[in-house]
């Protein structure tokens, strides 16, 4: 990642994998300004991920992150707190505004797994994946009206509809081997039978090979880059994610957890 910093600022990065045990993670993170290393501070956000902070001066900032993951992480259980936080409306997942649509479209469907499949299929059929079609402030309502978007828009609409049906749902920022074009990716997670299950209405990458970066209510909690107190331009990003061997297949009818 390369940025042009115009005024001193605080840089917040969420690019490091969550590193949930017992998966083994070998990683490195380098942040430089005009070629000189910057001091980086890691902050753990419980239940969400890791944020790395840096305070660059004006100049060209480069961020390089690499990680190799071996094994799988524990499948996260749904806590009582999750059942409260992730059923509420949020900035980009306006479940309160979409409740009438959710109740009309999915009337008669009961059970978390069945609703999960129905909502994912409905969103996939209603939207077109169009890179660059949405803005950084667009939420689920905007996406439904425009009938197009990118991965985060698909995820926000899935999350909002599930919450409107009283199913806790959240957003996960991930690395996604097999994604084309390659970039950071976003998927929804829904609480089914006490476990978080991944939902990707875009069908662009197999869920079993996704690697969690950050988790939150919506994109406001999972942005890969935030800046505060100054001015900067993002000049370029390059993301690569691969698996050792062949990509796994993805049965869209199966319940899959990020692991």
Buried (B, 14 or more C-beta within 10 A) or exposed (E): BBBEBEEEBEBBBBBBBBBBEEBEBEEEBEBBBEEEEBEBEEEEEEBBBBBBBBBBBBBBBBBEBEBEBEEEBEEBEBBEEBBEBBBEBBEBBBBEBBBEBBEEBBEEEEEBEEBBBBBBEBBBEBBEBEEEBBEEEBBBBBBBEBEBBBBBBBBBBBBBBBBBBEBBBBBBBBBBBBBEEBBBBBBBBBBBEEBBBBBBBBEBBBBBBBBBBBBBBBBEBBBBBEBEEBEBEEEEBEBEBEBEEEEBEBEBEEBBBBB
